[in-house]
Amino acid sequence: MVLPQLLRASCHELSEIRERALKNILSKLNHNLITYDDLVQEKLLFVSLLEWFNFPVVPMKEEVLNLVTNLLKSPYVVEQLVGIGAVEFFTQLRPNVDSSLQAVIDGILDGLFVLPSDVILDYHTKPSQAGPEANPEPHAGYFHQGKNQSQESETPPKQPTVKCLKFSTFPWLSLTTTDRHVLSSSESSLRSKNSKLIWNTCELLRDVIMQDFPAEIFLQRPKIVQNLLSLTTLGLAKDGQHHLALQAVLCLEQLCVFLRNRLNFHRDPSFVSSTVSQNSSMSYCQDARRFPHSQNPSPGSSSPRPSVIGRIGQRPRGDGQDWDAESSNGSSAHGNVTSGISNPSPLDMGHADLPELENVDTLELQFQQFSLPQFCVAVLEHAVPLLKTGSRRITIQVLELLAEDLLLIVDAVSEDVWEDKSLFGLEFKEKLIGILDSLGEIITYHKSNTSSEKPELAVVHHRMAFVSVSLFTVRLLQVLLPVEKVRCAHFFTSLHLRWEKCLG
């Protein structure tokens, strides 16, 4: 079909090509060769209409604005334009156009804020009109009881809304093919059976990749996080892989800090200003100072930092969208440090699935992403059992991870989780109860091992763990379970009895 080619041409850098493509589209509309219903299905059109005003030379301003006005008659177009930031765009564009066009923009803004009732009605009734009617004969009278009953029976039951979330997911970020390759390589290396490669990858994550990418990327593409969580289970095994579990804990702790910084960045009122970069350099600089490079060199890490990207200088921009620009800027923040010759890295190995990275289903990825509360509770589920190990270092690092995770929980989940009847609230509540139960068992375990019959070093370790885990548990309860909630929560009886036993 010619229409997609015309839409791509409307985004061309040469104004003559853009103008010719737009005139072609308008001519086809005037001669009924295409309809507005055809244009509604082309998502590229919405972006190209906004980008039309971002070029140095902007011809046919009135025609573009009139086309937007006509497209706004479809509720779907309104939803799409609002989703890509059209309200803010036209608000900022209005002072920069002639007074005659300002009235047109005012009408566009009105259309973006308010949907006409007849359009909504027409939009909702079209699906029912498409199907054949069982009885085409007209009914006599004004009231049709059978029709009303069928409408009532088709009304789906109202689902309980989620009440316990303070923050769920970050704005979606698009990635270039190179970015996706870096993440895919790291995820593949974390699944390796080579412990040395896993160690190097964890160091690379902390020293390079987490510094270059916005932290929310690791929740939106959660495979790296899932592999790090799986690595923490090695701390419970007796095969001498505790050092890998420790590396995973360090990565998760750093990610928690970076996520909190990104959360604060998104909450900053200046974030909505177009003059402020989507990529907060201050945020990344603070993160880099918070976590210095790894002090425990692994084999092969004595050379300069390997170039994950495989090139130097500024990373080329993506497809020009706002979030893609952020990804590109964030990933190039350390480009000037890379050496001129790319050193071979275990993460630069060829991957058979690389061509598949070109075709990404964004909607499917968004369904697979971790919300911030899901990440927080997953960290609790995997980190809390490590408090039962005999390693003092692992216990200390896990407690530091849990402290950072708790700060995220405060920002993501409210105390209403115990009264939330939604599916998310019920599942989250069940997991929290299991975590609190595990904390009670760990407190009991360490208390029972503080007798004088044990070696002195072991007694000191268990006492330290007993006090530290108890303090963390108290803090977690203060955040998520105030006293007034406990009095009305009957399902905490067994948990209360367990803690009474271990503290008695």
N, C-alpha and C positions, 0 to 999 in steps of 0.2 A: 504494500500500500504506500502511496506517495506521502500521506500525512506525516508519518514518523520522520521521513526525510526532511520535510518542510520544518518540522519542529526543531530538528537538530540544526538546520540552517539558520533558524531564528536566534540561535545562541552564538552564531559565528562572530569572530572578532571584527570582520569588515562590516561597516555599517551598510554598505550597498547590498551585501548578501542578506543581512538581516531584514532590511527594508523590502527587498524583493520577495523574500519568503513570507513576510507578514502580508504583503499585498496579495500574494497568491492565495493564502488562507482566507483572507477577507473576500476575495473574488469568488472562491468556491462556495463560501457561505451565501453570498448574494445570489448566486446562480443555482443554489440548492444541490450542489454536487456533494457537499458534506453538510451536516447539521451540527447544532450545538451539542446534541447528545453524543455525537462522535468525538467532539473535543473534550467533553467531560471525562471520557475514559483515558485521556492522555495525561498522565501525571507530570510528564516533562513540560507540558504547556504552562502549568502553574508556576514552576520555577523560572522558566524562560520569560514569562511576562513580568516578573519582579526584577529579574536580572537585566531586562531591557533598559532600565533607568540607571544601571550601574556603569554603562559604557561611557567613554568620553564624549562620543557623539550620539545624541538621542533624537532620532527623527520620529515622526508619527506618534507623538505623545498622546494626542487626543484619541486617535484610533485605538491605541493599546488600552487606554483607560475605559473607552466605550466597550471594548471587547470584554474586559474584566467585569464591567457592570452587567452585561448580558449573561455572562457565565454565572454570576451570583444568583441567578434565579433557581439554580440547582442547589439543594441543601448539601449535597456531596461536595460540591466545589467550595462552599463556605467552610465546611469542615476541613478540607485539605488546605485551603489558604490560611486559615487560622492556625493550623498545625505547623506551617512553615514560617510563621511570624509575619503574616501580611499586615496585621493590625499595626504593629510597631513600625513596619516598613513604610506604609502609607502615611502614618502620622509624621514620620520624619521627612517624607518626600513632600508633603503638602506645602511647607513654607518655601520650597525651592522651585515651584512652578508658577505659571501665570495665574492671575486671579480667576480667569475663566475656567481653568482646569481645577482650581481648588474646590469649586462647587461639585465637580464630578468626583473628586476624591472624597468629599464629604458624603456623597451618596454611596460610594463604595464602603466607607467605614460604617455607615448606617446599616448597610446590607450585611456586613460582617458581624455586627453586634446583635441584630434583630432579624429573625426569620419571619417573613409574612405568614400568617396563619393559613392562607389558602395554599401556599407552597408546601407547608408541612402536611396539610391534609392530603394534597395531591400525591405527595411523596409516599405517605403511609398507605394510601388506598390503591396505588398502582399494582402491587403484588396480588391483591385479592381480585382485581379486575382481570388479571391476565388469565386466570384459570376459567374453564367453562363452568357455567352455573348449572346446578342440578335441575332447577325448575325455572325456565326462562319466562314463564307466564307472570305478568304483573300481579301484585297483591292488591286487594281492595282495602281501602282505609289507610289511615296514617300510621298505625302502630302494628308492628309485626313481631309477635311474641317469640316465634320460633327463631327469628334472626337474632334477637337480643340474647336468647338463651345460648345460641351457638357462639356468639361473641364472648359471653361470660365464661363459657367452658374452655375457650381457646386462650384466655388470659393466663399466662404462666404465674405460678405462685411467687410471691415476692421473697427474694433471698435476703437474709440478714446482711447488713452492711458491716464492713470491717471498721471497728472503733478503736483498736489498740495501736494503730500505726501513727507515728509522728513523721516518719520518712520511709519511703518504700524504695524507689529506684531512681537512679541518676538519669538525666537526659541522655538519650542515645547518642553514641559517638560512632561515626563511620570510620573505616580504616582503609588505607591503601593496600595494594597487594603485598608490598614489601612488609608492611606492619603485620599483616596476617601471617606472612611466612615466618617472621620472628617469633610470634606467639605459638604458631604450630610447631616450630622447631624446638622451642623450650618445652612445650607440653610433651612432645615425643621423647625428649631426652630425660624428662622426669620419670617416664615409664620404663626406662632402660633397666636392664639387670646389672649394668656396670655401676658399681657404687662410686667409683671415681668420677664418672660422667655425671652422676646425680649430684655429687658434692660440688663439682664445677658449675653445674647449672644453677644450683641454689645460690652460689656466690655471684654468678652472673646476673641472676634475678635481682639480688639486693643492690649490687654495685652499679648495674647498668640499666637493665630493662625497667625496673620499677622507678628509676630516676627519670627515664625518658618518656614513659607512657603515663597518662592520667590514671590514677588508681582505680577509677570506676571501670576501666577497660577490663580489669581482671574479674569483675563481677559480671559484666556483660558477656564476656567470653570465659566462662567459669572453669574450663578444663584444667588450667594451671592450678587454680585454687583447689579443685577436687583432688588433683594429684598430690598437692602439698598436704592436704588433710589425710590422704591415704598413707603418706610417708610417716605421719606422726604415730601410726600404729606400730611402727618398728620399734618404738621405745618400750613397748610391752613385751616384745619378743626377746628370746635369749640366744640370738644368733650373732651378737656383736655388731648390730646395726644401729646402736643408739645414737651414734654421731650423725646419721642421716636424719633421724627424727628431730634431733636438736637443730639441724640446719633448716628443716621445714618449719619448726616453731619460730625461728628467727625471721624467716621470710614472712610468715603470717603476722608476726608482731609488727614488722615494718609496714606491711600492707594496712594494718589497722590504723597506724599513725597517719599514713598518707590518705586513707579514706576519710579520716576525721578532718584533715586539712582541706580536702576537696569539698567535704560537706560544709565546712565553714565558708569556703569560697563561694559555693552556690547560694548560701544564705546571705552573702554580702549584698546590700542594696545596690551597690555600684555594678553588680554583675549584669543588670539589665541595661546598662548604658552601652550604646554602640561604640563609644570612644574607648572603652576598656576592652582589652584583648580577652578573648575567651580562655586563653591559657594564662593563668596567673603565674608570672615569673617569680613574684614574691613567695607564693606558695611553694613552688618547686625549690627555690633557694633555701627556704626554711627546712624543707624536707631533707635536702642534701646535707645541711649542717646537722640535722637531728641524727642522721645515721651515716657515719663515716664509712669509708670502704672497709671491706673485711680485713681484720687484723690477723687472721689465721690463713696464711697462704697455703693453697693446695698445690699438688704437683702440676707444673705448667702455668701457674699464675704469677710467676715472677716477672714475666715479660710485660710490656705495656698492655693496657686494656685491649682485648680483641674487639675488632669492629663487627658487631652483630649485623649491622646494616650492609657492610661490605663496601662502603664509600665514605667520602669525607664531605664536609660542608653542609649546606642547607639541604634538608630533605625536600624533594619536589612535592608540590602540593597535590592534593587528591583531585576529586571531581569538582572542587569549587564550592562545596556546601559548607555551612558554618561549622558543623561538628567535625567534618573532615579536615578543615583548616586547623582546628584545635589539635586534632590528632597529629597532623603533620608538624605543627609548631612544637608541640610537646615532645615529639620524638626527636626533633633536631636540636634540642636545647644543649646537647652535649656533643654536637657534631664537630666543633672546632677542637676538641680534645683528641680526636681520633688520629692516629698516625697516617701518613700518606699511603703506606702499603698495608693492605688488610692482612692481619695475621690469621692463619687457619684456626678455626674454632670448631669444637665438636658439634656445635649447633648449626654450622654451615653446611652439613652433609646434605646430599641430594635427597629429596623425598619424592616417592612415587606419586603422592596425592597432590603435588603442588599445582598442576593445572586446574584441579577442582576448586582451588581457592579463588579463581577468577569469578565464579558464579556463586554468589552468596545470597541465600534467602534471608533477608533482614527480618521479616516477620517471624520466621522460625527461630532465628537467633534470639529475638526479644522474648519469645516464650521460654527459652531455655536459660535465660540469664538469672542470676541470683539477685534477689532483693537484699537490701541491707539487713533487715531482720533475719532473713534466712542464713546469710553469711554469719551473723553473730551467733545464732544458736548452733550452727554447724561447728564453729570454733569451740564453743562450750562442750559439745558432745564429744569431740575428738581430743580436746586438751585436758579435760577434767580427769579422765582415767590415768593420764600420765603422772598425776600427783601421787599415785600409789607406788611409783617406782622407787628403787633404793638409791637413785642417782641424785645427789644434792644439786648438781648443776642443772639437770633437767627440771627438777622441782622449781628452782629459782626462775629459770627462763619461762616455764609454763605460767608461773604466777605473774610474771611481767606481761606475758601475752594476755592473760585473763584480765589484768588491770586495764590494758588498752581496749580489749574487747568490751569491757563493762562500760567504758566511756562512750563507745558506739551504741551500746544498748540503750543508754540514757537518752541519746539523740534519736533513736529509731523506734522504740517501743514505749508505750505508756502503761501505767498501772491498771488500765482498763482491760488488759489482756485476760484477766480472770473472769470478766463478765461478758466477753465477746462471744457471741453465738455463731459467728461466721465460720466457714470451713477453715479459713486461715487461722482464726483465733483459737478454735478448738484444737487444731494440730499443734499450734505454737504452745498452747497451755500444756498439752500432754507432754511435749518434749521438755518444757521447763520443769515440770514435776519430776520427770525421770532424771534430769540433771541434778535437781535438789536432792533427790534420793541418793544418787551416786555420791554427792558431796557428804551426805550424812554417813554413808558407808566408809568413805575415806577418812573422815574425822574419827570414826570408831576404830578403824584399822591403826591409825597412828597413835591413838591414845592407848590401845592395848599393847603397843610395843615400846612403851616408855618405862617398863619395869627395870629395876636395878640388875636383873639377871642378864640383860643384854650388854654387849660391848659399849663403852662410853661414847664412841663416835656414832654408833647406831642410835643410841638414846638421844644424843644431841640432834641428830637429823630428824628423828620422829617427833621430838618436841617442837623443833622449828616448823616442821610441816604441819603439825597439829594446830599450832597457833596461827600460822599464815593462812591455812585453808579455812579455819574458823572465821578469821577476820574477813576473808573474801566472801564467805557465805553470808555473813552478817550484812556486808555491804550490798550484796546482790539482793538480799531480802529487803533492805531499806529502799532500794531503787524500785523493785517490782512488786513488793508485797507489804504495803503499809499496814499498820495495826488494824485499822478499820476494815480492811479487806479480809484479814485473817479471821475476824470474828464472825463473818458471814460465809466463810468458805469451809464447808463441812468436809471437803475431800483432803484437807491437810491434817486430819487427825492422826493417821498412821505416821506421817512424816514428823509430826510434833512428838509423838511417842519415841520415835527412833532417836531424835536429837536429845530428848530428855535423858535417854539411856546413855548416850555417848558423852553428855556433859555432866552426868551425875557423879 
